[in-house]
Amino acid sequence: FRRVLFRSPFSVEELSTEKGTLSAALAETRKQLDELKKQQAAAEARVQQFQELVKKFQKLADAGKLKVVLRQGRMIIELPTDVLFDSGKADVRKAGRGTLTEVGTVLASMPDRRFQVAGHTDNVKISTARFPSNWELSTQRAIEVVKILVDAKVKPENLSAAGYGEFDPVSPNDNDANKQRNRRIEITLVPNLEEFVRLPEKS
């Protein structure tokens, strides 16, 4: 019998290099999988947190005094300003003060969370000595809400105030119903840093 020898088309060095490349690719894939698992766990935690927030405000939501919504990844308590303020004013109505006190009582039960209070208007311009534009009106409304929340025992260091004027609408300002939706106070639950998950970097 004649012995036939087969020679591999790959050298030992080439095989070693290929093995190293595959090992690196496998390690990177595992790394990305771990990141995706962390993102999924964080997303599930946010869903649970949102459900708990809805439950805390269920009574007020059922009464039509506010809505708890999830918008662009943010958990938001939304209150229509028409219930809280007279048109063009920043003084909180008596009924609105009662609602905000109830909201503050719930927020005070979450002392480890931070909240941003933001005022929003429709696109109807205002120009008075006190409020030269909707920026000032929306910001002052947010500040007045913050004061009431502090009176309801929410920690001042957990609160901030902002005014967006007419520049962050939730609906087009093309009819009265949509303008009414845009006139609102939003109390946003500010995420803790540990709730942010680093996305896998693209090569």
Secondary structure, 3 states (H helix, E strand, C coil): CCCCCCCCCCCHHHHHHHHHHHHHHHHHHHHHHHHHHHHHHHHHHHHHHHHHHHHHCHHHHHCCCCEEEEECCEEEEEEEHHHHECCCCCCECHHHHHHHHHHHHHHHCCCCCEEEEEEECCCCCCCCCCCCCHHHHHHHHHHHHHHHHHHCCCCHHHEEEEECCCCCCCCCCCCHHHHHHHCEEEEEEECCHHHCCCCCCCC
